[in-house]
Amino acid sequence: MSGVDAIVDVEVGRVGMDAPASRIGDDAPRPDGVPKVTGDFAFSSDLWHDRMLWGGTLRSPHPSAVIRHLDVGPALALAGVYAALTHEDVPGSSTYGLERADQPVLADGVVRYEGEPVAIVAADHPATARRALDAIVVEYEPIEALVNSELAEASEPIHPDGNVFRRIHLRHGDQTVVGRSDLVSVEGIYEVGMQDQAFLGPESGMAVPDGDGGVDLHVATQWLHADRDQVAACLGLPSDRVRLSLAGVGGAFGAREDLSLHVHLCLLALRTGRPVKMSYSREESFHGHVHRHPARMWYRHYANSVGDLVRVEAHLLFDGGAYASTSSAVLANATCFSTGPYRVPSAEVEGVAVRTNNPPCGAMRGFGAVQTCFAHEAQMDLLADALGMDPVALRRRNALATGDVLITGQRVTGSLPVVEVLDACAGHPSAAVRPEEPMARPGGAGRTADADHVVRGEAVALGFKNLMFSEGFDDSSEARCEIRDGVVTITSACAEVGQGFVTLVRQIVGEVLGTSEVVLEPASTVGIGSAGSTSASRQTWMSGGAVQLACEAARSDLLTRIAGDYEVPADDLSLVDGQVTGLPDGYSPSLTEATGEPVVASVVHRHAPTVPLDSDGQGDAHVSFAVSAHRAIVDVDPDLGLVRVVELTTAQDVGRILNPRQAVGQLEGGAAQGVGLAVMEEVQVEGGRIRNASFTDYLIPTALDMPPVEIAALVEQPEPGAPFGAKGIGESPTISSTPAVVGAIRSATGLALPRVPVRPEDIALADRDPVKSSPEVAA
Amino acid sequence: MASEPLNLSVNGRPHRVVDALPGESLLFVLRERLGLAGSKNACEEGECGSCTVRVDGRLVCSCLVLAAATDGSEVTTIEGLGSDSSGAGLADVQQAFLDAGAVQCGFCTPGLLMAVDQLLDDDPAPDDLTVREAISGNLCRCTGYGRILEAVDLAAARRGSSDDSQ
């Protein structure tokens, strides 16, 4: 360690031998829970070093401009300023990126979005750093910004790589059914606004030079090794000279999958020879990470008269903003899951992700499936209406099941309980009552709705997504298990971002090795291979699986060794409650006695291979799938346009529940982000500029906005190939909650509401179709 | 350009801060000058509640309070919430957050605990809407608030039963 005081060596997970081992299925407590409630847990913004400097970033005020002149001299002339760096000071690759390195570390002559980093400084105080940034002279020549995604393809390229990140033209099944006169069709255009992950802990970290040309970077991230490789390339250093350690992560939700301040911190530390800390302000954070892609989507669904889906056609336009980030993979997900968890024998879906001068977009919980779910679920409700069918019955009739074929041509071989989650959710009794208190009506304390005007609506939606990385990505996670003197030490670079991997490790060790003596080493890039990203609902499967396999390998090695010592078959031995059993004469040494000589096992865990999509968007591109259902009940004041989500009910396909308490937390928290997208959350971008880069103006649900989340069922159908049969559960709750809430507002108001978030003016100022303008006033 | 020395008491311990700049917030002084990093900085404008502390018994967002204005004040932070004066041992609200599963990433947790502790001091048996309003100034992005509300109920019930037994 580099003498960084606040990187506390809290031995998370270390408990006494008298504590019972946690097992799979227990409500095991978080091992980092105590330091998190006492304030002792060190988040990345809490890092401190007695010699540290404060870093700051100068960002472009223009969404599109040429830089005519850049002079950091006046900043360097200020007392207390130790470095001021530009693109000329980047020794290695001048660009970085997760899918392609198209984003400059620091702008070189041109800026392509508002907030693009132009220069960085290190100073003795944050206020000095701010003054230094103000002192830097930049002459910009603004050029007209490309901000309309529909014009991107036809416009002059705004980047040498062009304006199209990816196009997928998916064709599946018989393409000649269009024009059949016996079909009912419904058509719609839908739009999803730009959502922010809005984690609470800002981007922050500290770089510490090692005095030998290398650097240690302590940072909050989702994927240490991918960061390390990008940082090292930009620094022009071999990867072993750049060591990343996970600092405490205050939430992630996709926004920490890309680099932010990583390279900047290392450049400043290497230049000054001193530790440098940086922590973004909230305003800077809105400019400093990618957002959920805004999307425009056209859909046409065809069904026969009894409600069997026959064909779906769609065009999906995703605005990726200025740089690639993960746009390509987001678009693949959007396209592959564009029709939802339904049997669709014929489909043509064209997805395009384009480059604009808007803020860059990339990963956020749900990753492409959120946008298309909002659209396909609106379409299912429209279709039910056109057919005169109950919307739940229409969904059930078309529900995918194991053995069915997706629109990508892939056959579902794992579990997929679509009907089960739908029936459990839709059939669950509602506890929602009509609120007496004005505070509980739409608008709450501030703009209380008149009780006589409040109308209630209800709707059900289904969500569908892949688990883990797709399209042939070589996805792996390494874990090591060492057992010495009865203590199990697990090493993994898996990023704990709040999801509870640190809890799961103890449960897995308890399950496999029967002991509560567990130490989880701090996650870093030193001495262990990549764990992959904490994203794509993959860490329980990938890194949980790696830990399980490493523990099993260590157990096997131990029992084999003991069997050799006692000349008995290894198969006779087992490890039960921390004791080796099956030896002659009833001798049963404890794990402590048995591991005076340690055993160590390392495992690199991979899931089943996938293949890229072919030119028709076909192929076995995905590992596993998950489905979720939400039912929303909402109260709406149509005159004021105010909405209160009264109740959410959910059922989810979970494979197997490993920790019920943590699972509930994922379902509730994910649903809150879906409620936010439905009725309040949008990064408002005008002319390429973010208008609401603060928590005053970008609203996320508070405790007064969130309804109770009733869990109707956690449908446990173990997934073949998944460790313990468990599916990742983090993303699904965010996918189907949004369309359920908006469907309920539609049912209350009769409005089409083709865009999220639904704003008060979308309701209050809407042109009401006279046929549908008399929503039933709830009794 | 340091301001006048600042004397304040934090969690019962006197502190003299001699080198703060005039514009520094109470949050900055707590975190960066006194090494009390438990209060968090997440919005800098009093919207998220992550920096919530008590100043002379009143709940404040410490990011909005000038440190200079707290001269002579008694400040309580998350580090001082523990059940005895040394700060050791968990307060009932802290234990309830753990027991109810109210902690995920934990960044909002210190501020929420300060708010919940104050709420239960003021109203030992708050109803659901009262609790929701009392913590509506504390944003949480991980939990959706369900387990937090459960934790408040748990802490209130435990306070009530321990009061009954006295």
Interface residues (C-beta under 8 A of the other chain):
Chain A: A6 D27 P29 R30 D32 G33 V34 K36 V37 T38 G39 D40 F41 A42 F43 S45 D46 W48 H125 P126 A127 Q197 A198 F199 L200 G201 P202 G248 V249 G250 G251 A252 F253 S279 S281 R282 E437 M439 A440 A445 V497 G498 Q499 G500 R661 Q662 V664 G665 E668 G669 G670 A671 A672 Q673 S694 F695 T696 I700 P701 T702 A703 L704 M706 P708 V709
Chain B: L21 G23 F28 R31 E32 G35 L36 A37 G38 S39 K40 N41 A42 C43 E44 E45 E47 C48 S50 T77 I78 E79 L81 G82 G87 L90 Q94 Q95 F97 L98 D99 G101 V103 Q104 C105 G106 F107 C108 T109 P110 L113 L129 V131 R132 E133 I135 S136 G137 N138 L139 C140 R141 C142 T143 G144 Y145 G146 R147 I148 L149
